[in-house]
């Protein structure tokens, strides 16, 4: 295997598919598995299937897990991956090569599917990733922290990469989205995807409540437009319907955060007053 000075970070709470992810790494590189909120049984599973370096935090918190792993890395070049994804052959080498020219690189995420419902989920997710610097398959030089202020906010819990994407673009970091670097995401069920939409709504609202988006108007004002766009821009009828359902789940999470603050990020009296 070719040895590369890059650190691959894989966060996981309880995903046993992480072995597939690790097995897809076809270079010799530093691998850090960021266990977050994991049971002892799962930790032992990870220790048995990999010789990778591990760190462990008590909370199930992706932003905190990423930051702890980045701090523990011995390389400046960082590659973030999800435990439910696999690299295509030579993908890591291409990431490394592109990082010699760009400060931040995102690969092409291919959402796999086994049936027609999962195909709709796949198409919906692909549209959300277009033009955005989201994880998985997100690589960067950690020296950009001096420009963007921080890597990930620990309070957001979900959509931490959307906040990262916003700051990378706002501070003119030299980034590139490559179709040559392919990351394969395992099939996602409708229920799992709608649960993710709910959580994403929570994360977005936390970011707004923390004023991470500055003076940008609260997103709830645009919900009617978002729903309308599902029907105006998407040509495939099942995708129009599913996109609307997805947004309704997102909106529910958004307002759930507004009134209940499930992660206790804010004091109850500040939310309910």
Secondary structure as UniProt FT lines:
FT   STRAND          3..12
FT   TURN            16..17
FT   HELIX           18..23
FT   STRAND          28..36
FT   HELIX           40..49
FT   STRAND          53..57
FT   HELIX           62..72
FT   STRAND          77..82
FT   TURN            83..84
FT   STRAND          85..87
FT   TURN            89..90
FT   HELIX           91..98
FT   TURN            99..101
FT   STRAND          104..111
FT   HELIX           116..129
FT   TURN            130..131
FT   STRAND          138..141
FT   HELIX           142..144
FT   HELIX           145..148
FT   TURN            154..156
FT   HELIX           160..170
FT   TURN            171..172
FT   STRAND          175..185
FT   HELIX           190..209
FT   TURN            210..215
FT   HELIX           219..222
FT   HELIX           223..233
FT   HELIX           237..260
FT   TURN            262..263
FT   HELIX           268..272
//
